[in-house]
Amino acid sequence: MTAVAGGAAGSRVALVTGGASGIGLAVVRRLAVEGYRVVVADLDETAGEAAAAEVDGRFQRTDVRDPEASLAAVSLAEKAYGGLDLIFLNAGVTTGTAHVETMDIAAYRTAMGVNLDGVIFGARAAIPALRRRGGGTILATASLAGLTPMPHDPVYTANKHAVVGFTRALAQQLEPEGITVSCICPGFAETPLIGAEVARFRTAEFPLLTANEVADAVLVAAHSGGTGEAWVVQPGRQPQPYRFRGVPGVAGGQAPPEEIFTG
């Protein structure tokens, strides 16, 4: 199964959440260059409309915390362009605090809603459309914080670990249907997400990714044909799937859990 199954060259259709700025906007532009018709989904109507106009696409105001909003965005892709081949679930926020005991609960709910619910609801909305297309690709933005602890934002670490686990598990379910599911795990990138912290990185001479570098990795992952992968993106390195170490099995050689549940 290739990541572009379902649409003929020049008629592939993509949906990008958080597509009005940062990594999302860079991916929108790259997809358009690759020949995709693109639906931009974002809360920012002004920036979202501008992004869609730039690539001759369509815009859908989308709060990814709302499952109905994701369904509406997918519906627009099908109505406007006849189907959906790729969805990039990219919308994300940080909590802005390292201190769980004093964090604002509303900020916690927002972070979990956008970073985790947004991926799950987006996948839920996209799967039937991809199935109708005969296959396709689901990609989600995780983070290196989904593979290693980030002590200055434990909640961000938690929801990004959840995104990695969700995509890896979902990939096994959907692979027989020709639908690939993977995530992108970039290091620190110079985007609105880290905002004022950019100056601190520059002072420390710490290299940052550009949004375009992450977008390049997204396209590599989309066209790789792989599934259940977490693509690490770091400055100065080629993007590559993370090599997960297998967990120890039970004693006595019993069947692995996946065989019990699928056998």
C-alpha positions in Angstrom: 0.0 0.0 0.0 1.4 3.4 -0.9 0.5 6.5 1.0 -1.2 8.1 -2.0 -3.6 5.3 -2.8 -7.1 6.3 -3.8 -6.5 9.4 -5.8 -5.1 9.8 -9.3 -2.1 12.0 -9.8 -3.1 15.6 -9.5 -6.4 14.8 -7.7 -5.3 13.6 -4.3 -7.0 15.3 -1.4 -5.5 16.3 2.0 -6.9 17.8 5.2 -4.5 19.6 7.6 -5.6 20.6 11.1 -3.8 23.5 12.6 -3.0 24.4 9.0 -3.1 28.2 9.3 0.4 28.6 10.7 3.7 27.0 11.7 4.2 23.4 10.7 0.7 23.0 9.5 1.0 25.9 7.0 4.3 24.6 5.8 2.7 21.2 5.2 -0.3 22.8 3.4 2.1 24.5 1.0 4.2 21.4 0.4 1.1 19.3 -0.3 -0.2 21.8 -2.8 3.2 21.6 -4.6 2.8 17.8 -4.6 -0.5 18.2 -6.4 -2.9 17.7 -3.5 -6.1 19.7 -3.2 -6.0 20.9 0.4 -8.6 21.6 3.1 -7.2 23.8 5.8 -8.8 23.3 9.2 -8.0 25.8 12.0 -9.6 28.0 14.6 -8.0 31.1 13.2 -10.5 32.2 10.4 -8.4 35.0 9.0 -5.1 33.1 8.8 -7.0 29.9 7.7 -8.8 31.6 4.9 -5.5 33.2 3.7 -3.7 29.8 3.8 -6.5 28.2 1.8 -6.6 31.0 -0.7 -2.8 30.8 -1.2 -3.0 27.1 -2.3 -6.4 27.4 -4.1 -7.9 25.2 -1.4 -10.8 25.3 1.1 -11.0 26.5 4.7 -13.1 25.0 7.5 -13.1 26.6 10.9 -12.4 23.7 13.2 -12.1 23.3 17.0 -10.4 19.9 17.1 -11.7 19.3 20.6 -15.2 18.9 19.1 -15.7 15.6 17.3 -18.5 17.2 15.2 -16.0 19.8 13.9 -13.7 17.1 12.6 -16.6 15.4 10.9 -17.5 18.7 9.3 -14.0 19.2 8.0 -13.8 15.7 6.5 -17.2 16.2 5.0 -16.0 19.4 3.3 -13.1 17.6 1.7 -15.4 14.9 0.3 -18.0 17.4 -0.9 -15.5 19.9 -2.4 -13.0 17.4 -3.9 -14.7 14.0 -4.0 -12.8 12.2 -1.3 -9.9 12.2 1.1 -6.5 10.5 0.7 -4.4 12.0 3.6 -5.2 13.7 6.9 -2.5 15.4 8.9 -3.6 15.9 12.5 -1.3 18.7 13.5 -3.2 21.1 15.8 -1.3 21.5 19.1 -0.8 23.6 22.2 1.3 23.6 25.3 0.2 24.0 28.9 2.9 26.5 29.7 3.7 25.1 33.1 6.0 22.6 34.7 4.1 22.5 37.9 1.3 20.0 38.0 0.2 20.9 41.5 -0.5 24.6 40.6 -1.5 24.3 36.9 -4.7 25.8 35.6 -7.2 23.0 35.1 -8.7 24.8 32.1 -5.3 24.9 30.5 -4.9 21.2 31.2 -8.3 20.4 29.6 -7.4 22.5 26.6 -4.0 20.8 26.1 -5.4 17.3 26.4 -8.4 18.2 24.2 -6.3 19.7 21.4 -3.3 17.4 21.5 -4.9 14.1 22.1 -8.7 14.4 21.5 -8.0 16.3 18.3 -6.0 13.3 17.0 -8.5 10.7 18.1 -11.5 12.6 16.8 -9.7 13.5 13.6 -8.8 9.9 12.9 -12.4 8.8 13.8 -13.8 11.3 11.3 -11.3 10.4 8.6 -11.3 6.6 8.7 -14.7 6.1 6.8 -13.7 8.6 4.2 -10.3 6.9 3.6 -12.1 3.6 3.5 -14.4 4.9 0.8 -11.3 6.0 -1.1 -9.9 2.5 -1.0 -7.0 3.4 1.4 -5.0 6.4 2.5 -2.8 8.0 5.1 -3.3 9.3 8.7 -0.4 11.3 10.1 -0.3 13.0 13.4 2.1 15.5 15.0 3.5 14.0 18.2 6.9 15.3 19.4 10.2 14.1 20.8 8.2 14.6 24.1 6.2 11.6 22.9 9.4 9.5 23.1 11.3 10.9 26.0 10.3 13.0 29.1 10.1 16.8 28.9 10.1 17.8 32.6 9.2 21.5 31.9 5.8 20.4 30.6 4.7 16.9 32.0 1.2 17.2 30.6 2.5 17.9 27.1 4.7 14.9 27.6 1.7 12.8 28.6 -0.5 13.7 25.7 2.3 13.3 23.1 3.2 9.9 24.5 -0.5 9.1 24.1 -0.5 10.2 20.5 2.5 7.9 19.8 0.8 4.9 21.4 -2.6 5.6 19.7 -1.1 5.8 16.2 1.0 2.7 16.6 -2.0 0.7 17.9 -4.4 2.1 15.3 -2.0 1.3 12.5 -2.2 -2.4 13.3 -6.0 -2.3 13.0 -6.1 -0.4 9.8 -3.2 -1.9 7.9 -5.3 -4.7 6.3 -7.6 -2.0 4.8 -4.7 -0.2 3.1 -4.8 2.7 5.6 -1.4 3.7 7.1 -1.1 5.5 10.4 2.1 7.1 11.7 3.2 10.1 13.7 5.9 12.8 13.4 8.1 13.5 16.4 10.0 16.7 15.8 12.5 18.3 18.2 12.2 22.0 19.0 11.0 23.9 15.9 10.9 27.7 15.4 7.1 28.0 15.3 4.4 29.9 17.2 4.1 27.0 19.6 7.4 27.9 21.4 6.8 31.7 20.9 8.9 33.8 23.2 11.2 30.9 24.0 13.0 31.2 20.6 15.3 33.9 22.0 16.4 31.6 24.8 17.3 28.9 22.3 19.3 31.4 20.2 21.2 32.7 23.2 22.1 29.1 24.1 23.1 28.5 20.4 20.7 25.5 20.4 19.7 24.7 16.8 16.0 24.8 16.0 14.2 23.1 13.2 12.3 25.2 10.7 8.7 24.5 9.9 9.8 23.7 6.3 12.2 21.0 7.6 9.4 19.4 9.5 7.1 19.6 6.5 9.8 17.8 4.4 9.7 15.0 7.0 5.9 14.8 6.9 6.1 14.3 3.1 8.8 11.6 3.5 6.7 9.8 6.0 3.5 10.2 3.9 5.2 8.6 0.9 7.2 6.0 2.7 4.5 3.3 2.6 5.3 2.5 6.3 2.8 2.3 9.1 2.8 2.3 12.9 6.0 4.5 12.8 7.1 7.4 14.9 9.3 9.6 12.7 12.1 11.4 14.5 13.0 14.9 13.1 16.1 16.6 14.4 18.2 19.4 13.0 21.0 18.2 10.7 19.7 14.6 10.5 17.6 12.8 8.0 14.1 11.9 9.3 13.9 8.3 10.3 11.5 6.0 12.2 12.3 5.5 15.9 13.5 2.0 16.7 11.3 0.9 19.6 12.7 -1.7 21.9 10.3 -4.6 22.4 9.0 -5.2 25.9 9.9 -8.4 27.8 7.4 -11.2 27.2 5.8 -13.4 29.9 7.6 -16.4 31.1 6.9 -19.8 29.6 6.6 -18.8 25.9 2.9 -17.9 26.0 1.4 -16.2 23.0 2.0 -12.4 22.8 -1.1 -10.3 23.8 -1.7 -9.2 20.2 -2.2 -12.9 19.2 -4.6 -13.5 22.0 -6.8 -10.5 21.0 -6.6 -11.1 17.2 -6.4 -14.9 17.1 
